[in-house]
C-alpha cells in the first residue's frame, strides 16, 4: 500500500518536472545550470586589471588563426564583458562570421555588439556593417546554408534587415538609405501601394536627405505607370500632385525635366479620358455631366483635344443652355468657357458689336509694365481752424463764436444742481515772504 502511494507520488513529481521543463524556454532551463559569473560590474581598480588582461588576450588573437582567434574572442567576452576590449572582441568576432559568408549570422553577431556596447566607438562601425550586409542580401548575394547549397535571402528577410538598421540608429546616416532600399524592394516586387507608402516615409521622416527628393519623384512615377494600366483617375491625380511637389521643392533638380514631361503627358491623358467620358454622357443625354467633363478636357488638353472639347461644349450650350448653367452652379470652381460668339450674328437679338467705351469698360484690367503713370500722393497737412472775427465762428467749426477779446474756448458745462459754486480766491499782489529757519 505504501509502495503504491510512493510510486504515485514519484510519478506525479516526474510529470510536474516534465511539464515545467516543457513550459520553460530551453535557454532559461539550461541557464539554471550555467549562470553568469560576471553579473556585477567590477570596481575601478579591478576593472583596470581586467582591461589589461583582456588587452593581452586580444593581442594574442590578432596573430592567431581564425578558429583560435574566435575562441579567444569568446573568452574575452565571457571573462571581461565590462571592458572596452570586450567591444573590440565582439566586433572582431562578427567580422570573422561575415568572412564565412553567412549573412544572417554575421548580422546577428553585429547586433550583439549593438545591444551590449552602444557606447562603444565600434557602434557606428557595426551599423555600417549591418547596412552593407543588407545591401548584399538585396543585391542577391547567396549565403551558405545547412544543405550545402548557397541560397539568397528573400525580399521579406532583406526588408527585416533594413528595418533593424533603422531601429538601431533611427537618426543615423544609414536610416534614410535603408528606408529607401525598403521602398525599392517593394517596387521591384510590383507592390505599388507598399512602395508608395515606403517612399512617403522617406519624404516625411528624412526631408533634408538626398533620398527624399528622389523618393518624391518616384511616388509620381509609380502612380503615373499605374494610371496607364487602369482607368482609375485617382492615380493621375496622385501622380500630378507628387510631381508638382517635386518641381516646387526641386525646381532645378536632376529629375525636373522628366517631371515636367510626365506632367504634360498626364494632362494629355486626363484630357483625352475626360473627352471620351463627356462624349459618352452627351450620347446618353446627360448633358450636365457632359459639360463637366468637356470643361475638364479644356483645362488639361492639348490644342487638338481642347478644340474638339470647345466645339462640343458650344453645341451642348446651344442645345441646352441650362445644362451648362447647372453644371457651373454645381461646380463653382470650374470655368465653363462656352465660345459661342461665332453664333451671335445669327441670333434675333444681335445688335452689333459693343461700342468702344463699353468694350473698354467690360475689358479686364491690365497690369502696368512701367512706372511712368505713377505719381506720389501729395502729403499736405490741412489748415488748423482759426478764430474768425468777433461774434462769428469759422465755417464748419463746432466751437461757439468768439465774443470780445477772449480766446476761443470750449463751453464749460454748468455745475450739477445742489453743489454750491466755489468762491474764487482773492488776488494779492504782495510778494511772498520766505520763512527763515531758526538756528
C-alpha positions in Angstrom: 0.0 0.0 0.0 2.8 2.4 1.0 4.8 1.3 -2.1 2.0 2.1 -4.5 1.4 5.5 -2.8 5.2 6.3 -3.1 5.2 5.3 -6.8 2.2 7.5 -7.5 4.0 10.4 -5.7 7.2 9.8 -7.7 5.2 9.7 -11.0 3.3 12.9 -10.3 6.6 14.7 -9.3 8.2 13.5 -12.5 5.3 14.7 -14.6 5.4 18.1 -12.9 9.0 18.5 -13.7 8.5 17.5 -17.3 5.6 19.9 -17.7 7.7 22.7 -16.1 10.6 21.9 -18.4 8.3 22.0 -21.5 6.7 25.3 -20.5 10.1 26.9 -19.8 12.3 28.1 -22.7 15.3 25.9 -23.4 17.7 28.8 -22.8 16.2 29.6 -19.4 16.2 26.0 -18.4 19.8 25.5 -19.3 20.7 28.8 -17.8 19.8 27.4 -14.5 22.9 25.3 -14.7 25.1 27.9 -16.4 24.7 31.1 -14.5 26.9 34.1 -15.4 29.8 34.7 -13.2 30.3 38.4 -14.1 26.9 39.9 -13.5 28.3 42.6 -11.1 30.3 45.4 -12.6 33.8 45.4 -11.1 35.3 48.2 -9.1 37.7 50.7 -10.7 40.9 49.0 -9.6 39.6 45.6 -10.6 38.3 46.9 -14.0 41.7 48.3 -14.7 43.3 44.9 -14.1 40.7 43.2 -16.3 41.3 45.7 -19.0 45.0 44.9 -19.1 44.3 41.1 -19.1 41.7 41.5 -21.9 44.1 43.6 -24.0 46.8 40.9 -23.7 44.4 38.2 -24.9 43.2 40.5 -27.7 46.8 40.9 -28.9 47.2 37.1 -28.9 44.0 36.8 -31.1 45.3 39.2 -33.7 48.2 36.9 -34.5 46.3 33.6 -34.3 44.3 31.6 -36.8 40.7 32.4 -37.4 39.5 29.4 -35.3 41.8 30.1 -32.4 41.1 33.9 -32.6 37.3 33.2 -32.4 37.9 31.1 -29.2 40.0 33.9 -27.7 37.3 36.5 -28.5 34.7 34.3 -26.8 37.0 34.0 -23.8 37.3 37.8 -23.6 33.5 38.3 -23.8 32.9 35.7 -21.1 35.6 36.7 -18.6 35.8 40.5 -19.2 32.4 41.7 -20.5 32.7 45.2 -18.9 36.0 46.2 -20.5 36.4 48.3 -23.7 38.4 45.4 -25.2 35.2 43.3 -25.0 33.6 45.6 -27.5 36.6 45.2 -29.8 36.5 41.5 -29.4 32.7 41.4 -30.3 33.4 43.5 -33.4 36.3 41.3 -34.5 34.3 38.1 -33.9 31.4 39.5 -36.0 33.9 40.2 -38.8 35.1 36.6 -38.7 31.5 35.4 -39.0 30.9 37.7 -42.0 34.0 36.3 -43.7 32.4 32.9 -43.6 29.6 34.1 -45.9 26.7 33.7 -43.6 24.8 36.9 -43.9 22.2 36.5 -41.2 24.7 35.1 -38.7 27.0 38.0 -39.4 24.1 40.5 -39.0 23.2 38.8 -35.7 26.8 38.9 -34.5 27.0 42.7 -35.1 23.6 43.0 -33.4 25.1 41.6 -30.2 27.6 44.4 -30.2 24.9 47.0 -30.8 22.8 45.6 -28.0 25.6 45.2 -25.4 28.0 48.0 -26.3 26.0 51.0 -27.6 28.5 53.4 -26.0 31.5 51.8 -27.8 33.4 53.5 -30.6 32.6 50.5 -32.7 28.8 51.2 -32.6 28.7 53.2 -35.8 31.0 50.7 -37.5 28.7 47.9 -36.6 25.7 49.8 -38.0 27.6 50.3 -41.3 28.5 46.6 -41.4 24.8 45.7 -40.9 23.8 48.1 -43.7 26.4 46.6 -46.1 25.1 43.1 -45.2 21.6 44.2 -46.1 22.8 45.6 -49.3 24.5 42.3 -50.2 21.3 40.5 -49.5 19.3 42.9 -51.6 21.8 42.5 -54.5 21.1 38.8 -54.4 24.3 37.6 -52.8 24.0 34.0 -51.8 24.9 32.7 -48.4 25.9 29.2 -47.1 23.1 27.0 -45.9 22.8 23.8 -44.0 22.0 21.8 -47.2 25.4 22.9 -48.6 23.6 24.8 -51.4 24.2 28.6 -51.5 20.9 30.4 -51.1 20.0 34.1 -51.1 17.7 35.8 -48.7 14.1 36.5 -49.7 12.6 40.1 -50.0 10.9 39.9 -46.6 14.1 38.8 -44.9 16.1 41.6 -46.5 13.4 44.1 -45.5 13.7 42.9 -41.9 17.5 43.6 -42.0 16.9 47.1 -43.2 14.2 47.7 -40.6 16.7 46.6 -37.9 19.3 49.1 -39.1 16.7 51.9 -38.8 15.7 50.7 -35.4 19.3 50.6 -34.2 20.1 54.2 -35.4 16.9 56.0 -36.5 18.7 59.3 -37.0 21.9 57.9 -38.4 23.1 58.4 -42.0 22.1 54.8 -42.9 18.4 55.3 -41.8 17.2 57.1 -45.0 19.2 54.8 -47.2 17.7 51.8 -45.5 14.1 53.1 -45.8 14.7 54.0 -49.5 16.0 50.5 -50.1 12.8 49.0 -48.5 10.8 51.1 -50.9 12.9 49.8 -53.8 12.3 46.2 -52.8 8.5 46.8 -52.8 8.8 48.5 -56.2 10.8 45.6 -57.6 8.2 43.2 -56.4 5.4 45.2 -58.1 3.8 46.1 -54.8 2.6 49.6 -55.8 0.8 50.7 -52.6 3.6 49.4 -50.3 6.3 51.1 -52.4 4.5 54.4 -52.4 4.0 54.2 -48.7 7.6 53.4 -48.1 8.8 56.3 -50.3 6.5 58.6 -48.5 8.1 57.6 -45.2 11.5 58.8 -46.7 9.9 62.1 -47.6 8.2 62.6 -44.2 10.9 61.3 -41.9 14.0 62.5 -43.7 13.0 65.6 -45.7 16.5 67.1 -45.8 18.2 63.9 -47.1 19.2 63.4 -50.7 16.9 60.4 -50.9 13.8 62.5 -50.1 13.7 64.3 -53.5 14.2 61.0 -55.4 11.5 59.4 -53.3 9.1 62.2 -54.1 9.8 61.8 -57.8 9.3 58.0 -57.7 5.9 58.4 -56.0 4.7 60.4 -59.0 6.4 58.0 -61.5 4.8 54.9 -59.9 1.4 56.4 -59.8 1.8 57.5 -63.5 2.6 54.0 -64.5 -0.4 52.6 -62.6 -2.7 55.2 -64.3 -1.7 53.8 -67.7 -2.7 50.3 -66.6 -6.1 51.1 -65.0 -8.9 53.5 -65.6 -8.8 54.8 -62.1 -8.4 58.6 -62.3 -7.0 58.8 -58.7 -3.7 57.5 -60.0 -3.5 60.5 -62.3 -4.3 62.9 -59.5 -1.8 61.3 -57.2 0.9 61.4 -59.9 0.2 65.1 -60.7 0.3 66.1 -57.0 3.6 64.2 -56.4 5.3 65.6 -59.5 4.2 69.1 -58.8 5.5 68.9 -55.3 8.8 67.6 -56.6 9.1 70.5 -59.1 8.2 73.0 -56.4 10.7 71.7 -53.9 13.4 70.9 -56.5 13.0 73.4 -59.4 16.5 72.7 -60.7 16.7 69.1 -59.6 18.1 66.2 -61.7 14.6 64.9 -62.4 12.9 68.2 -63.0 12.9 67.8 -66.8 11.4 64.3 -66.5 8.8 65.5 -64.0 7.7 68.3 -66.4 7.5 65.8 -69.3 5.4 63.5 -67.2 3.1 66.3 -66.2 2.5 67.2 -69.8 1.7 63.5 -70.5 -0.6 63.3 -67.5 -2.5 66.4 -68.6 -2.9 65.0 -72.1 -4.0 61.6 -70.8 -6.6 63.1 -68.4 -7.9 65.5 -71.1 -8.3 62.6 -73.6 -10.0 60.5 -70.9 -12.3 63.4 -69.9 -13.2 64.0 -73.6 -14.3 60.3 -74.0 -16.3 60.4 -70.9 -18.0 63.6 -71.9 -18.9 62.1 -75.3 -20.5 59.1 -73.6 -22.6 61.4 -71.3 -23.6 63.5 -74.3 -24.6 60.5 -76.2 -26.8 59.2 -73.3 -28.4 62.6 -72.9 -26.8 63.6 -69.6 -25.7 67.0 -70.8 -24.8 68.4 -67.4 -22.3 65.6 -66.8 -21.0 66.1 -70.4 -20.4 69.8 -69.7 -18.4 69.0 -66.6 -16.1 66.6 -68.5 -15.8 68.9 -71.5 -14.6 71.5 -69.2 -12.0 69.1 -67.7 -10.8 68.4 -71.3 -10.5 72.1 -71.9 -8.5 72.6 -68.7 -5.8 69.9 -69.3 -6.0 69.1 -73.0 -3.7 69.7 -75.9 -4.7 72.0 -78.8 -6.5 69.2 -80.7 -8.4 67.9 -77.7 -9.2 71.4 -76.5 -10.6 72.4 -79.9 -12.9 69.4 -80.0 -14.0 69.9 -76.4 -14.7 73.6 -77.1 -16.7 72.9 -80.1 -18.8 70.2 -78.4 -19.3 72.3 -75.3 -20.7 75.1 -77.6 -23.1 72.6 -79.1 -24.2 71.5 -75.7 -24.7 75.1 -74.7 -26.7 75.9 -77.8 -29.0 72.9 -77.5 -29.4 73.1 -73.7 -28.1 76.2 -72.1 -29.5 75.2 -68.7 -27.3 72.1 -68.6 -24.1 74.3 -68.7 -25.6 76.7 -66.2 -26.5 73.9 -63.8 -23.1 72.3 -64.2 -21.4 75.6 -63.4 -23.6 76.1 -60.3 -22.7 72.5 -59.2 -19.0 73.1 -59.7 -18.4 76.8 -59.0 -14.6 76.4 -59.0 -14.5 75.4 -62.7 -14.5 77.8 -65.6 -17.1 76.7 -68.2 -15.8 78.6 -71.3 -18.5 78.5 -74.0 -17.1 80.1 -77.1 -20.4 80.8 -78.8 -19.5 84.3 -80.0 -19.4 83.0 -83.6 -23.1 82.3 -83.4 -24.1 85.7 -82.1 -24.7 87.2 -85.5 -27.5 84.6 -86.2 -29.4 85.5 -83.0 -32.5 87.6 -83.3 -31.4 90.0 -80.5 -28.0 90.6 -82.1 -27.4 94.4 -82.2 -23.8 94.6 -83.5 -20.5 94.8 -81.6 -20.4 96.8 -78.4 -19.4 100.4 -78.5 -15.7 101.2 -77.9 -16.4 102.7 -74.5 -18.5 99.7 -73.4 -15.8 97.4 -74.7 -13.2 99.3 -72.7 -15.3 99.1 -69.5 -16.0 95.4 -69.9 -12.4 94.5 -70.5 -10.3 93.1 -67.7 -7.8 95.5 -66.1 -4.3 95.1 -67.5 -1.1 95.1 -65.4 1.1 98.1 -65.8 4.5 97.3 -67.1 6.2 100.7 -66.4 6.3 103.4 -63.8 5.5 106.4 -66.0 1.9 106.7 -64.9 2.6 106.7 -61.2 3.0 109.8 -59.1 3.3 110.2 -55.3 0.2 111.3 -53.4 0.7 114.9 -52.2 1.0 115.0 -48.4 -0.1 118.4 -47.3 -1.4 119.0 -43.8 -4.8 120.6 -43.5 -5.1 124.1 -42.1 -6.0 124.3 -38.5 -9.2 126.1 -37.6 -8.6 129.7 -36.7 -10.8 132.1 -34.7 -12.6 134.5 -37.1 -13.9 137.9 -36.3 -15.6 138.6 -33.0 -19.1 137.2 -32.9 -18.6 134.8 -35.8 -17.4 131.2 -36.0 -15.3 129.7 -38.7 -17.1 127.7 -41.4 -17.7 124.2 -40.4 -16.5 124.8 -36.8 -18.2 123.2 -33.9 -16.9 125.8 -31.4 -19.1 128.7 -30.2 -18.5 132.2 -31.7 -15.8 134.3 -30.1 -17.1 137.3 -28.1 -14.9 140.3 -27.3 -11.2 139.8 -26.8 -11.5 136.4 -25.0 -9.8 133.4 -26.7 -11.8 130.7 -28.3 -12.6 128.1 -25.6 -14.9 125.2 -25.4 -18.1 125.8 -23.5 -17.9 124.9 -19.8 -20.9 122.9 -18.7 -22.8 124.3 -15.6 -22.3 122.5 -12.3 -24.8 119.8 -11.2 -27.7 121.0 -9.1 -27.2 121.0 -5.4 -23.5 121.8 -5.4 -22.7 125.4 -4.5 -20.2 127.3 -6.6 -16.7 127.5 -5.3 -15.6 131.0 -4.3 -12.7 132.5 -6.1 -9.5 133.2 -4.2 -8.7 136.9 -3.7 -5.9 138.1 -5.9 -3.0 139.7 -4.0 0.0 141.5 -5.4 2.1 141.3 -2.2 5.2 139.2 -2.6 5.6 136.1 -0.6 8.0 136.2 2.4 10.1 133.2 2.9 10.3 131.9 6.5 13.7 131.9 8.0 14.8 128.9 9.8 16.0 129.5 13.3 19.4 128.3 14.1 
